[in-house]
């Protein structure tokens, strides 16, 4: 689905699919350089990071192990619930591994702050974060991602894995959701 397919639902398009692919390729190149010679495990945070993780992984020119976690701090609305729950845990033992968490957005920071602490406590050699988007004005918890695609305003955005009530995840672009949709 493209932005023009849901144009009445969006205020504007922040990033096109082409811009997103370019940014992910740029980030993958830097990650490869930083982890050269290291055994890297990338961990996608479901459901939102599915698109980002898949496209970033395809941009690598080296082998990486991949796993997924599903953690949630969002309910069905537009605000964080404040409680983090593990819905699906890792299948791979991370003890002594270099772990790179891949997420689509850092909003309040609650989920990723909790997740990085949890993975470090499991004995990972290192735990870093790569995120396509970050909302600096929305941060409530200290989160310091090593790789950030773009900083964006504190607006409700959808597309490329980002949803509103499970819709818009398959939007190829990222846009600001019109308030009449969620008001």
N, C-alpha and C positions, 0 to 999 in steps of 0.2 A: 504494500500500500504506500502511495506517495502522498505528500502534503496536499496536493490538489484534490485528492480523493476525499479529504476531510477538512477542506479549507474553511468551512463555517465553524469548525470546532477549535481552530487555532487563531491566536492573535498574530503570530508571525512565525517564520521558520528561522531558527538560530543557526543550524548547521545542516547542510545537505548530506546525502549519503556519500557523495564524492569527497566532500571535505572531511567527513568522519573517517573514511578509509585512508585518506592521506595522513591524517593525524595519528591513526593507529599504526600505520607503517613506520612513521617517524618515531613513535614511542617504542615500537618493537626493535628498531635498529639501536636505540640507546640502551634498551634492556639487554640486548645481546652483547653489546660492548661491555656493559657493567658486570655481566655474569659470565664472561668468557672464561672457560676452563672450570666452571662450577656446575654442579649438578642442580638444575633448577626445576622446582615444582611450581607450576602455576595453579592457583586455586580460584575458581570462579565462584562468585556469590550469586546463587540462583534467587529468583528467576531473572532478575533484571540484567545481569551481566552476560547472559547467554550470547547475545549478538556481539558484544565487545570481545568476549573471550574467544569466540570462534574466529572472528576476523583478525584479531591480534595474533592468535596462534598460527593462522595461515600466513601471516607476514614474517614469521621467524624463518631463518635459514638453517636452523640447528634443531636438534631433538630437545624437547622439553616433556617432562611428565605433566599430566593434567589430572586434576580432581575437582570435585564440586562440593560446596557446602550450601545448604539452604538455611539461612537465618533470617528472622523477621523482626522488625521493630515497627512496621507499618500495619495498620488495620486496613479497612476498605476505603478510607478517606484520603485526605491530602496532608495530614499531619502525622508525625511519629507518635506511636502509642507509649513510648518510653520504656518498654519492656522488650528485651531481646530473647528470642527463643530459637533453639536449634531444631530445625525441621528435618534436615538431612546432614549427617556428619560425614567426615572424610572416610574414604576407604583405604587410603595409603598412610602408613606410619610416617610421621614427619620428623621424628627424632633425628637430629643431626643434619637435617635438610635445609637448603636455602628455599624459602617459601615466598612467593610473590602473589599477594591477593589481588585479583582482578575484579574491579567493580565498575558499574556504569556511572555512579554518582556518589559524591559525599555531600550529604545534606546536613543533618544535625551532628554527624560524627559518632552518634551513639553506637550504632551497629559495628562500625569498623574499629572503634576504640576497644570495645568489648572483644571483638574477634581477634585483633592483634595480640591482646593480652592473653587470651585463651591459647592461641597457637604458640606463643613464646613459652607459656607454662608447660606445653607438651614437649618441650625440648628441641624446638627448631633451632638450627644454627643461626638463621636470620629470618626476619619477617618484615617485608616491605609491602607497600601498597601502590598499585597503579590504578588510576581512575580516569575515565574519559572526561567527566565533569566534576566540578567542585563549586559549592555555593559558600564562599567565605563568610557572608553575612548571616548565614543560618547556623554556623557551627556552635554547638553547645558543649562539646567534648573535645579535648585536644587530640587531633589527628594530623599527622605529618606525612602525607603521601610522598613517595620518592618520585613518582611520575604522575603528572597531571596534564590532560589534554587541554582543557579550557576552564577558566573561572567564569562563572555565569552569575547573573543577578538572582536574587531570592524569589524567583517566580516558579510556578508549577509547570514543569516541562514534561513532555511525553515523547515517545518514539524511540526507536533503536533499543528496545528492551525496557524503557521506562513506561510505566502504565498509569492509568487511572481506572480503578476497579477492573483490572485485568484486560482493559482495552488499550489500544494504541501501541502495544509492544511491537507489533509487526510493521509499524510505520517506519519507513526507510530513513526518514529525516528526523531531526529533533526540533520540536517547536514548543512555543508557549501555549498552554491550554487556555482556551477562552473561559473566563469566569462563569459564564452562563451554563457551562457544562457541569461544574461542580458546586455551584451555589444553591 
